[in-house]
Structures are given as structure tokens and as C-alpha cells.
């Protein structure tokens, strides 16, 4: 009896193996002739990455300055902020900001459509995602900036002070231009990480690539082909950015560009 059941199980697995086929034409068509919705999802992911990184860098630099402040309250705020956002998953932060904060405050902060200064209208979920990504990124940028500024030789500070430069001017003209060269490699990695992290937004119904891929899969049942195709898009974008990053690193390492 056991031998018979084992034979039937083996036969079933063999049938499944025979039936399992990779649909090459579908995959190639999905990758090289993408649907407009998929291209829109790609554009959404790129735009979200750019805006989130810009805001994250700005907030991160402000946090870094707080961490270097003489006031203990600002230093402790920076430490607590970095501790909280680096110590919790980004997915949890996205859900808390999109669902939790409106529930806690009783105010719908992210309605279906959000008008930004009357210039552009965005889906509320996209705005929530940008806010979550920017706040999360700021914690990492703060630490990157802190380490980069800390790597500058103390003699640079002393020379600026000897010339009578104010701390703000010294930071702007002497320290930051040198720190930027140190910051570039980790910042480039953060951009790639941010772009890949936009895939989390499908959980709050943002029409990025993963959301579109899930919709295509639900209709075609081509699970492997669809998600492999999306992986190709992620791989192409991250690879392209790596070349841009290397070019920027070469330029700044020679001291050609300054702030």
C-alpha cells in the first residue's frame, strides 16, 4: 500500500514537472513591449525615489547639525530619531504613517487626492509613501553625514578658525565640500536601496511596478514570468544608476566639483 502511494506521488510530481513551462514569448513581450500601466508604475517608482531622497537628504543634514549642536536637547532628539527609524522596519513605518497616524489623530492626512500648493495633485497613498521614505532616509543620511564630517582632519577646522571664519561659513566652504566626497558612495547605495524599497508601496495601493505586476499576474497567472520581468526592470535601473554613481565618485575624487 505504501509503495503504491509513493508511486502515485512520484507520478503526480512528474506530471507537474512536465506541465510547468516557462512562457518565453510572454516574458519577452512583457519586458520589451511593456504595458503603459507598467511604464507608469516605473515612472511612479522613480519619481518617488527622487523626491524621497531629496527630502531625506535635506532632513538628514538638518538632523546631523542637530547631532553636532551644543544644545543637549537637539543632540538627544537626533539620537532618539535615528534610534527609532533605523531600529524599525520600513514597511512598519509606511503602514503606521498611512494608516496609524490618521487613526491616532482622527484627521484624514492622506485623502484620495492631495493638492500640493495648487501645482500638482498626487494620490494620498503616494504622499504617505514619500513622507515615510523621507523620514526613514533622514535617519540614515544623518549618520552618513556625521561619519563623513567626522572623517575630515581636525587641521581643516583649526585652519578655518585661524582665518576667522564663522562656524557656518567654515562648514559650508571648507568642511562640506570635502565631506561630500566621502558621502557619495554610501549615498549612491541609499538611492539604489530607496528605489527597490518603493516596491513596498504596493501594500497601500500605490500603482508602482509591483502593484501593476500583481494585477497582471492575477489575470494571466504567469507568476514567474511577470515577477522575473519586473526584476529585470529593477536590475536595469539599479545597474544604470551604479554607472552614474561611479562617474560622480570619479569626478568628486579629483576635486573638480565643489559646493
Secondary structure, 3 states (H helix, E strand, C coil): CHHHHHHHHHHHHHHHHHHCCCCHHHHHHHHHCCCHHHHHHHHHHHHHHHHHHHHHHHHHHHHHHHHCCCCHHHHHHHHHHHHHHHCCCHHHHHHHHHHHHHHHHCCCCCCCEEEECCCEEEEHHHHHHHHHHHHHHHHHHHHHHHHHHHCCCHHHHHHHHHCCCCHHHHHHHHHHHHHHHHHHHHHHHHHHHHHHHHHHHHHHCCCCHHHHHHHHHHHHCCHHHHHHHHHHHHHHHHHHHHHHHHHHHHHHHCCCCCC
